[in-house]
Amino acid sequence: MGTVIIGAIANIILDPIFIFGFNMGVKGAALATIISQALSAIWVVKFLTGKKTIIRFRKKYLMPKVKILLPVFALGLSPFVMQSTEGLVNLALNISLQKHGGDLYVGAMTIISSIMQVTTMPLTGFGQGLQPIISYNYGAKNFSRVRRAYKLALICSLAFSITAWSVLQLFPSVFIAIFNNNPTLTALTIPSMRLFMAGVFIMPLQFVCQQTFLALGQAKISIFLALLRKVILLIPLAIILPNLFSLGVTGVFLSEPVADVTSALTAITIFSFRFPKILADAGEVKE
């Protein structure tokens, strides 16, 4: 947390100095980010080579070993897929909207995507916070705590997503106004946003299950779930649905909730079957 806070505060301070103080514009913003990241890196390396850390960095630990690197790459592939496919999703959505609706709908999607990203960011945070807790207790064979951690994360994530979904459905114009003051674009964005974000309330089922599989070392299942929502479902749906029953732009916005609900139900179904078996194979004894 200290590492993140140092970089964030440094960036907030340096941005106006370089952008406005030195009139560097975008270059100043880039330079501020580089310096901030460097400060974070220096701090965390100093910490990890100091006396406060439990496991201290030493040269003998930095030699690459294939048997360690391969599992790391395999487990890291799932979050990498989730991040890297975001551009493909935006590309597919914008191409379909441009074809069936035009520039105004592309503008609406830009606003909706920004709100969606802010809304789902805490869900990603819950999942990432869950991983080390489950991994540690799974390795320690404390299976009751693994189950409690999963349930707590799911309850907290669902509580947040249902609350966020309710607020966004009831007061969409409040959030749209943050990004836009054009009445025509606002009027078009409101129903589009309600439809596009209709499945937000159920998304934690996929997020938490995927992160739990990742924490349990189930790389293949986690990668499949990472690909399912965006690549397997959302991108094809964004291309196919607009052409079905003359749905047009409605089909593009409908593709997101269909992908959200389908991937969430698939994830919880797989999890219900696989989770008990994984714990049983690891040595859990049912009372």
PATIDREN-119434 format. One record per residue (C-alpha): x, y, z; residue number from 1; residue in three letters. Coordinates in pm, 1 decimal. Example, Ala and Ser with C-alpha at 12.3 -4.5 7.8 and 13.67 -1.06 7.14 Angstrom:
BEGIN
c1,c2,c3,nr,rest
1230.0,-450.0,780.0,1,ALA
1367.0,-106.0,714.0,2,SER
REM end
This chain:
BEGIN
c1,c2,c3,nr,rest
0.0,0.0,0.0,1,MET
287.5,231.0,78.5,2,GLY
435.4,164.3,-264.0,3,THR
108.0,255.7,-437.8,4,VAL
46.6,565.7,-223.2,5,ILE
397.4,704.5,-282.9,6,ILE
357.5,677.0,-660.9,7,GLY
4.3,817.6,-659.3,8,ALA
81.9,1119.4,-437.9,9,ILE
401.9,1196.8,-630.5,10,ALA
208.3,1185.6,-957.5,11,ASN
-64.0,1417.6,-824.0,12,ILE
199.1,1669.3,-709.5,13,ILE
422.2,1649.8,-1018.4,14,LEU
146.1,1657.8,-1283.1,15,ASP
48.0,2025.7,-1240.8,16,PRO
412.8,2127.2,-1192.8,17,ILE
527.3,1977.0,-1524.7,18,PHE
206.0,2032.3,-1724.8,19,ILE
133.1,2391.7,-1621.1,20,PHE
439.8,2514.5,-1431.6,21,GLY
689.2,2415.2,-1703.8,22,PHE
428.7,2426.2,-1987.8,23,ASN
520.6,2072.1,-2096.2,24,MET
164.6,1955.2,-2163.9,25,GLY
127.6,1581.7,-2231.6,26,VAL
505.5,1532.6,-2214.4,27,LYS
496.0,1672.2,-1862.8,28,GLY
224.9,1425.6,-1760.8,29,ALA
434.7,1139.7,-1901.6,30,ALA
748.2,1259.7,-1723.1,31,LEU
557.3,1295.7,-1394.4,32,ALA
435.3,937.1,-1426.0,33,THR
785.2,804.1,-1498.9,34,ILE
936.4,986.2,-1199.8,35,ILE
651.2,870.9,-972.3,36,SER
692.5,508.6,-1077.7,37,GLN
1068.5,536.2,-1025.6,38,ALA
1013.8,666.0,-670.7,39,LEU
780.3,373.9,-596.4,40,SER
1032.9,128.1,-737.9,41,ALA
1321.0,275.3,-534.0,42,ILE
1113.6,264.4,-215.2,43,TRP
997.1,-95.1,-255.7,44,VAL
1345.1,-222.3,-352.4,45,VAL
1490.9,-42.5,-48.9,46,LYS
1226.9,-206.2,170.5,47,PHE
1281.8,-554.4,26.5,48,LEU
1658.5,-529.0,77.2,49,THR
1625.5,-381.7,426.8,50,GLY
1576.8,-529.1,773.8,51,LYS
1197.6,-484.0,801.8,52,LYS
1105.2,-737.2,535.5,53,THR
1050.6,-1102.9,629.7,54,ILE
1218.6,-1236.9,314.2,55,ILE
1508.4,-1018.3,205.8,56,ARG
1626.6,-989.5,-153.9,57,PHE
1963.8,-1159.3,-207.3,58,ARG
2158.5,-1233.2,-526.1,59,LYS
2127.6,-1609.6,-480.8,60,LYS
1746.6,-1577.9,-489.7,61,TYR
1746.5,-1378.9,-814.3,62,LEU
1879.2,-1655.4,-1038.5,63,MET
1598.4,-1763.1,-1275.8,64,PRO
1468.0,-2118.2,-1235.0,65,LYS
1239.8,-2271.5,-1495.3,66,VAL
1038.4,-2476.5,-1243.7,67,LYS
950.6,-2153.2,-1060.5,68,ILE
906.9,-1925.4,-1363.2,69,LEU
668.5,-2148.0,-1561.3,70,LEU
397.7,-2170.6,-1290.7,71,PRO
430.8,-1794.5,-1234.9,72,VAL
379.1,-1727.0,-1605.8,73,PHE
87.2,-1970.7,-1618.3,74,ALA
-89.2,-1806.4,-1322.9,75,LEU
-7.3,-1456.8,-1449.5,76,GLY
-159.1,-1531.0,-1789.4,77,LEU
-515.7,-1500.6,-1657.1,78,SER
-493.8,-1138.3,-1532.0,79,PRO
-282.6,-1054.4,-1839.1,80,PHE
-562.1,-1179.9,-2065.3,81,VAL
-819.3,-974.4,-1873.3,82,MET
-618.0,-655.3,-1916.3,83,GLN
-493.1,-708.9,-2271.9,84,SER
-834.1,-797.6,-2417.7,85,THR
-986.1,-467.8,-2302.6,86,GLU
-860.9,-296.7,-2619.2,87,GLY
-1009.3,-568.1,-2840.9,88,LEU
-1345.8,-533.8,-2668.2,89,VAL
-1352.1,-154.4,-2712.9,90,ASN
-1251.4,-195.5,-3077.2,91,LEU
-1532.2,-444.4,-3147.7,92,ALA
-1793.3,-232.8,-2968.9,93,LEU
-1689.9,91.6,-3139.3,94,ASN
-1678.4,-64.0,-3487.9,95,ILE
-2028.6,-205.2,-3441.8,96,SER
-2162.5,121.6,-3302.4,97,LEU
-2003.3,322.5,-3582.7,98,GLN
-2162.8,90.1,-3836.8,99,LYS
-2511.3,77.4,-3684.7,100,HIS
-2537.1,411.4,-3505.3,101,GLY
-2267.2,666.0,-3582.5,102,GLY
-2043.9,907.3,-3390.2,103,ASP
-2294.5,994.1,-3117.5,104,LEU
-2325.0,630.1,-3011.5,105,TYR
-1946.3,592.2,-3011.3,106,VAL
-1934.5,896.5,-2782.7,107,GLY
-2197.2,739.1,-2558.3,108,ALA
-1993.6,418.9,-2536.1,109,MET
-1683.7,618.5,-2435.5,110,THR
-1876.7,766.4,-2141.7,111,ILE
-2033.2,432.4,-2046.5,112,ILE
-1696.7,250.6,-2065.5,113,SER
-1541.1,504.8,-1827.5,114,SER
-1823.8,462.8,-1576.1,115,ILE
-1808.7,83.8,-1615.8,116,MET
-1433.9,82.5,-1548.6,117,GLN
-1471.9,285.6,-1229.2,118,VAL
-1759.1,59.5,-1117.1,119,THR
-1575.8,-269.8,-1173.1,120,THR
-1241.5,-152.8,-1032.2,121,MET
-1339.8,-224.2,-667.5,122,PRO
-1455.6,-573.0,-772.6,123,LEU
-1108.7,-637.3,-913.9,124,THR
-964.7,-505.1,-587.6,125,GLY
-1174.2,-746.9,-380.2,126,PHE
-1051.5,-1034.7,-596.4,127,GLY
-685.6,-933.9,-578.8,128,GLN
-708.1,-888.6,-202.7,129,GLY
-863.6,-1231.4,-175.4,130,LEU
-582.9,-1414.0,-359.6,131,GLN
-301.3,-1406.4,-100.0,132,PRO
-541.0,-1496.9,182.9,133,ILE
-674.8,-1802.3,1.6,134,ILE
-331.2,-1905.9,-130.5,135,SER
-168.1,-1884.6,211.4,136,TYR
-441.7,-2079.2,389.1,137,ASN
-470.1,-2333.2,107.8,138,TYR
-97.5,-2400.2,138.4,139,GLY
-131.1,-2421.8,517.7,140,ALA
-426.3,-2663.4,471.0,141,LYS
-650.9,-2429.6,667.2,142,ASN
-945.1,-2513.8,443.0,143,PHE
-1213.5,-2367.1,668.5,144,SER
-1052.3,-2025.6,632.5,145,ARG
-1026.7,-2072.9,254.4,146,VAL
-1403.0,-2126.3,244.0,147,ARG
-1472.6,-1832.3,477.9,148,ARG
-1249.9,-1599.9,274.2,149,ALA
-1426.9,-1694.5,-48.5,150,TYR
-1772.4,-1645.0,104.5,151,LYS
-1678.9,-1310.4,260.9,152,LEU
-1530.4,-1179.6,-64.7,153,ALA
-1837.4,-1291.5,-258.1,154,LEU
-2078.0,-1129.4,-9.4,155,ILE
-1882.9,-800.5,-5.0,156,CYS
-1850.7,-795.0,-385.0,157,SER
-2220.2,-869.9,-438.4,158,LEU
-2320.5,-604.8,-184.0,159,ALA
-2108.7,-347.0,-365.1,160,PHE
-2216.9,-446.8,-716.6,161,SER
-2589.0,-454.3,-631.0,162,ILE
-2561.6,-111.7,-464.4,163,THR
-2364.7,32.8,-757.3,164,ALA
-2605.7,-121.9,-1008.6,165,TRP
-2906.9,25.4,-826.0,166,SER
-2757.2,374.5,-809.9,167,VAL
-2650.3,368.4,-1175.8,168,LEU
-2991.7,247.0,-1291.0,169,GLN
-3177.8,508.2,-1083.1,170,LEU
-2950.7,810.0,-1139.4,171,PHE
-2756.2,758.8,-1464.2,172,PRO
-2761.8,1127.6,-1560.9,173,SER
-2562.2,1221.5,-1246.7,174,VAL
-2267.0,1008.9,-1357.7,175,PHE
-2297.9,1093.7,-1725.8,176,ILE
-2278.2,1464.7,-1636.6,177,ALA
-1924.3,1408.4,-1503.3,178,ILE
-1805.8,1336.4,-1858.8,179,PHE
-2050.3,1530.7,-2076.8,180,ASN
-2275.2,1840.2,-2085.3,181,ASN
-2427.3,1789.0,-2431.2,182,ASN
-2806.6,1737.7,-2383.0,183,PRO
-2841.6,1532.0,-2701.7,184,THR
-2560.6,1296.3,-2607.3,185,LEU
-2689.5,1271.4,-2248.9,186,THR
-3040.2,1178.2,-2364.1,187,ALA
-2895.5,907.5,-2589.1,188,LEU
-2652.4,775.7,-2327.3,189,THR
-2904.8,727.2,-2043.4,190,ILE
-3104.3,433.0,-2191.2,191,PRO
-2789.1,290.4,-2351.4,192,SER
-2607.2,289.7,-2017.6,193,MET
-2900.0,128.6,-1835.8,194,ARG
-2901.3,-153.6,-2089.4,195,LEU
-2523.1,-194.0,-2114.4,196,PHE
-2480.1,-210.9,-1735.1,197,MET
-2787.7,-425.8,-1666.2,198,ALA
-2572.0,-724.9,-1568.1,199,GLY
-2329.8,-546.5,-1333.7,200,VAL
-2503.2,-683.1,-1023.2,201,PHE
-2408.9,-1044.0,-1108.5,202,ILE
-2048.4,-984.7,-1220.8,203,MET
-1890.7,-1072.9,-880.8,204,PRO
-1981.8,-1437.6,-937.8,205,LEU
-1734.4,-1448.3,-1224.3,206,GLN
-1473.9,-1216.1,-1068.7,207,PHE
-1451.8,-1391.9,-730.9,208,VAL
-1464.9,-1745.8,-871.8,209,CYS
-1192.6,-1667.8,-1123.4,210,GLN
-964.8,-1506.9,-863.8,211,GLN
-1023.8,-1798.8,-625.8,212,THR
-925.5,-2050.5,-893.9,213,PHE
-614.2,-1839.1,-957.6,214,LEU
-530.3,-1839.6,-585.8,215,ALA
-569.3,-2218.8,-576.4,216,LEU
-321.3,-2259.1,-862.6,217,GLY
-587.0,-2359.3,-1116.4,218,GLN
-436.0,-2165.5,-1407.7,219,ALA
-626.2,-2339.5,-1690.3,220,LYS
-971.3,-2280.0,-1541.3,221,ILE
-883.9,-1920.9,-1452.5,222,SER
-760.4,-1849.5,-1807.0,223,ILE
-1078.1,-2000.1,-1953.2,224,PHE
-1296.2,-1779.9,-1731.0,225,LEU
-1084.3,-1475.5,-1821.2,226,ALA
-1136.3,-1547.0,-2192.3,227,LEU
-1502.3,-1641.9,-2156.6,228,LEU
-1663.4,-1306.2,-2083.2,229,ARG
-1468.6,-1081.7,-2319.4,230,LYS
-1322.1,-1291.9,-2599.0,231,VAL
-1554.3,-1593.1,-2628.6,232,ILE
-1880.6,-1409.4,-2556.5,233,LEU
-1867.9,-1028.4,-2566.5,234,LEU
-1673.8,-967.8,-2890.0,235,ILE
-1875.8,-1215.7,-3103.3,236,PRO
-2203.3,-1093.9,-2948.0,237,LEU
-2117.0,-730.4,-3025.2,238,ALA
-2080.7,-828.7,-3391.0,239,ILE
-2369.2,-1080.1,-3418.1,240,ILE
-2653.0,-932.3,-3207.3,241,LEU
-2687.9,-601.7,-3401.5,242,PRO
-2766.9,-805.1,-3711.7,243,ASN
-3031.7,-1022.1,-3542.4,244,LEU
-3395.6,-906.5,-3561.7,245,PHE
-3269.6,-563.8,-3679.5,246,SER
-3154.7,-480.4,-3325.9,247,LEU
-2885.1,-240.2,-3446.8,248,GLY
-2724.0,-36.7,-3169.3,249,VAL
-2953.6,-200.6,-2913.1,250,THR
-2784.6,-530.9,-2995.8,251,GLY
-2440.5,-378.6,-2933.4,252,VAL
-2536.4,-251.1,-2587.6,253,PHE
-2723.8,-575.2,-2513.8,254,LEU
-2409.5,-782.0,-2576.9,255,SER
-2252.7,-672.2,-2246.1,256,GLU
-2528.1,-789.5,-2006.2,257,PRO
-2572.7,-1114.0,-2202.1,258,VAL
-2197.2,-1181.2,-2169.4,259,ALA
-2196.5,-1076.5,-1801.1,260,ASP
-2485.3,-1303.0,-1699.0,261,VAL
-2370.9,-1600.0,-1907.5,262,THR
-2010.3,-1586.4,-1784.7,263,SER
-2118.6,-1538.2,-1421.0,264,ALA
-2354.2,-1836.6,-1427.6,265,LEU
-2091.9,-2048.6,-1605.2,266,THR
-1826.3,-1952.2,-1349.5,267,ALA
-2041.0,-2031.7,-1045.0,268,ILE
-2149.0,-2364.7,-1200.3,269,THR
-1788.0,-2472.3,-1266.1,270,ILE
-1687.8,-2348.3,-921.4,271,PHE
-1963.2,-2546.2,-747.2,272,SER
-1828.5,-2869.3,-895.6,273,PHE
-1453.5,-2802.6,-890.6,274,ARG
-1399.4,-2616.5,-561.5,275,PHE
-1496.0,-2904.6,-326.5,276,PRO
-1291.4,-3149.1,-534.9,277,LYS
-982.1,-2925.4,-527.9,278,ILE
-999.0,-2899.2,-148.2,279,LEU
-1065.4,-3272.5,-112.9,280,ALA
-763.0,-3355.8,-330.2,281,ASP
-553.7,-3122.9,-111.5,282,ALA
-653.1,-3317.0,200.3,283,GLY
-971.4,-3156.5,333.6,284,GLU
-1166.4,-3396.2,552.0,285,VAL
-1539.9,-3333.1,573.0,286,LYS
-1684.6,-3348.5,921.4,287,GLU
REM end
